Amino acid sequence: MDKIVLGKINYSGIQGYASRLIPNSYVYLFLQFDSPVEPCDHSFAPIKGHTHFVTGIFSLKELVYYRASNPIDSIIVAFKPCGFSRIFNCSADVVTNRSIELEKIVAPEPMKFINKMAGIGNPEQRIAVLNQFLICLMNQSSYTVPEQLTEIIERIHFSRGNISLHDICERAMISNRTLQRYFVKYVGISPKGYIRIVRFNCVYTSLLENRSLDLQEFVYRYGYYDQAHFIHDFKSVTGYTPGKFIFLLNLGVNYLDRFQIIYKVADLEY
C-alpha cells in the first residue's frame, strides 16, 4: 500500500465538473460513505456507480471520467504496483481498465469491516477499521510477488520509462514470455503498456512543475520516436496538445494536479 487519502468534498458547483484520473501505476480502492461518484465512459455516458469499488490501472487509451452531483465523503487507498494482487489474493488484470464492485472480489467475512465503517463518523476510527480490513485480507492471501519483478519495476521508474523490453530481459536474465506473464498477473498490464504510463507520468509531472515547453527536449529526454508521437500520446490522455495544456494551466481554466484533471462538464458534452 502506498497511501491513504481521507476527505470530504463539498462545494456548490460539484455537479458541473468531472474528474479524469491520470493513468499511473496505482490500483485504487474507493470507499464512499455518502453520495457515490459516477464513472462515465468516453462518450460521457453514465456507467453504473458503486458505493465501494476498486479501479485498476488504465492504459493510455482506456480512460474514464468520474463525477458526482452531491458532496462526497470518501476514503481512497492507493496500492503500489503488485500491492493489489498481494493483498486481494487475485490477479491484477481482473480490474485493468475497469472499476469493479468490492463485493465481487472480497469474501463476506472481510466485507464486515467495510460495512462497519459506514456507521463511523470519526476519521481515525475509520482508518483503524480499514487497517483491520486490509490485514484480514493479507492474512488470507497466498500471493507472493517475485523479487525479480520488484527490481524490474524499480528499474523502469529509474529510467523514467525510457527503457526497452530487450534491455529489461537482458539485465534481469528473464525471457520476454515470463516478463509478460509477471506483469499481467501482478501489475495488471503488459510491460510495454506499463513503460508508456511511467514515461507519460514523468512528462506530465515535469510540465506541471516547470510549465516550460520544448518539444524537442521532451522527445529526446523521454525517448519518443518523434514529436508527432509525443504529441499524440499526450493528447490521448489529457485531451490537449502540450502547448494547449500549458496555455490552460497558466490561465487556470482547468484544475490540474498530479493525479487528475478536472473539467467543466459543459466543455466535455459536445
WOPE-V602290 format. One record per residue. N is the residue number from 1. RES is the residue in one small letter. BURIAL is # if it has 24 or more other C-alpha atoms within 12 Angstrom, else .. Layout:
N_RES_BURIAL + N_RES_BURIAL
This chain:
1_m_# + 2_d_. + 3_k_. + 4_i_# + 5_v_. + 6_l_# + 7_g_# + 8_k_. + 9_i_# + 10_n_. + 11_y_. + 12_s_. + 13_g_. + 14_i_. + 15_q_# + 16_g_. + 17_y_# + 18_a_# + 19_s_# + 20_r_# + 21_l_# + 22_i_# + 23_p_# + 24_n_# + 25_s_# + 26_y_# + 27_v_# + 28_y_# + 29_l_# + 30_f_# + 31_l_# + 32_q_# + 33_f_# + 34_d_# + 35_s_# + 36_p_# + 37_v_# + 38_e_# + 39_p_# + 40_c_# + 41_d_# + 42_h_. + 43_s_. + 44_f_# + 45_a_. + 46_p_. + 47_i_. + 48_k_. + 49_g_# + 50_h_# + 51_t_# + 52_h_# + 53_f_# + 54_v_# + 55_t_# + 56_g_# + 57_i_# + 58_f_# + 59_s_# + 60_l_# + 61_k_. + 62_e_# + 63_l_# + 64_v_# + 65_y_# + 66_y_# + 67_r_# + 68_a_# + 69_s_. + 70_n_. + 71_p_. + 72_i_# + 73_d_# + 74_s_# + 75_i_# + 76_i_# + 77_v_# + 78_a_# + 79_f_# + 80_k_# + 81_p_# + 82_c_# + 83_g_# + 84_f_# + 85_s_# + 86_r_# + 87_i_# + 88_f_# + 89_n_# + 90_c_# + 91_s_# + 92_a_# + 93_d_# + 94_v_# + 95_v_# + 96_t_# + 97_n_# + 98_r_# + 99_s_# + 100_i_# + 101_e_# + 102_l_# + 103_e_. + 104_k_. + 105_i_# + 106_v_# + 107_a_. + 108_p_. + 109_e_. + 110_p_# + 111_m_# + 112_k_. + 113_f_# + 114_i_# + 115_n_. + 116_k_. + 117_m_# + 118_a_# + 119_g_. + 120_i_. + 121_g_. + 122_n_. + 123_p_. + 124_e_. + 125_q_. + 126_r_# + 127_i_# + 128_a_. + 129_v_# + 130_l_# + 131_n_. + 132_q_. + 133_f_# + 134_l_# + 135_i_. + 136_c_# + 137_l_# + 138_m_# + 139_n_. + 140_q_. + 141_s_. + 142_s_. + 143_y_. + 144_t_. + 145_v_# + 146_p_. + 147_e_. + 148_q_. + 149_l_# + 150_t_. + 151_e_. + 152_i_# + 153_i_# + 154_e_. + 155_r_# + 156_i_# + 157_h_# + 158_f_. + 159_s_. + 160_r_# + 161_g_# + 162_n_# + 163_i_# + 164_s_# + 165_l_# + 166_h_. + 167_d_. + 168_i_# + 169_c_# + 170_e_. + 171_r_. + 172_a_. + 173_m_. + 174_i_. + 175_s_. + 176_n_. + 177_r_. + 178_t_. + 179_l_# + 180_q_# + 181_r_. + 182_y_# + 183_f_# + 184_v_# + 185_k_# + 186_y_# + 187_v_# + 188_g_# + 189_i_# + 190_s_# + 191_p_# + 192_k_# + 193_g_# + 194_y_# + 195_i_# + 196_r_# + 197_i_# + 198_v_# + 199_r_# + 200_f_# + 201_n_# + 202_c_# + 203_v_# + 204_y_# + 205_t_. + 206_s_# + 207_l_# + 208_l_# + 209_e_. + 210_n_. + 211_r_. + 212_s_. + 213_l_. + 214_d_. + 215_l_# + 216_q_. + 217_e_. + 218_f_# + 219_v_# + 220_y_. + 221_r_# + 222_y_# + 223_g_# + 224_y_# + 225_y_. + 226_d_. + 227_q_. + 228_a_. + 229_h_. + 230_f_# + 231_i_# + 232_h_. + 233_d_# + 234_f_# + 235_k_. + 236_s_. + 237_v_# + 238_t_# + 239_g_# + 240_y_. + 241_t_# + 242_p_# + 243_g_. + 244_k_. + 245_f_# + 246_i_# + 247_f_. + 248_l_. + 249_l_# + 250_n_. + 251_l_. + 252_g_. + 253_v_. + 254_n_# + 255_y_. + 256_l_# + 257_d_. + 258_r_. + 259_f_. + 260_q_# + 261_i_# + 262_i_# + 263_y_# + 264_k_. + 265_v_# + 266_a_. + 267_d_. + 268_l_. + 269_e_. + 270_y_.
